[in-house]
Amino acid sequence: MTLPKTTKYIPTIMELLSDGKIHTRKDIIEYCIKEHKIKNEDFLVLKKDGKTPLVYNRIEWAYTYLYQVELIDRVSQAHYRINSKGIEAFKNGAENIYENYIK
C-alpha cells in the first residue's frame, strides 16, 4: 500500500477535532491510522533517518500545518483543539482546507 500524503490526513484530523474537545497527539495519530486503514507493514516504511515511521511523520506534519495556519490551537503540550476559524474552515469543506489555507 502507498501511504497517504500529508495533505490527506488534514481532513481526517479536522473531522476528529470538529467535536470541539481537546485531543492528544496520540488520539490524532490513532484516529488517522484507523481511518486510513494503515496496516502493520506500513510502519516499516521509515523516514530517511531510518528510525521514524513515515506515517507518523506525515500525520505530525498535517496537524503542525493546521496549527501554523491557526485552524487549531495547542492548549498544552501535545494537546489540540479546533478553534472558531477551524470550525468555519471545516464547515466550508474539510477537503478544501489544504488548498484554501495551507498551500
Secondary structure as GFF3:
##gff-version 3
##sequence-region A 1 103
A	DSSP	alpha_helix	6	17	.	.	.	ID=ss1
A	DSSP	beta_strand	23	24	.	.	.	ID=ss2
A	DSSP	alpha_helix	25	35	.	.	.	ID=ss3
A	DSSP	three_ten_helix	40	44	.	.	.	ID=ss4
A	DSSP	alpha_helix	54	68	.	.	.	ID=ss5
A	DSSP	beta_strand	72	76	.	.	.	ID=ss6
A	DSSP	beta_strand	79	82	.	.	.	ID=ss7
A	DSSP	alpha_helix	84	91	.	.	.	ID=ss8
A	DSSP	three_ten_helix	94	96	.	.	.	ID=ss9
A	DSSP	alpha_helix	97	97	.	.	.	ID=ss10
A	DSSP	pi_helix	98	102	.	.	.	ID=ss11
###
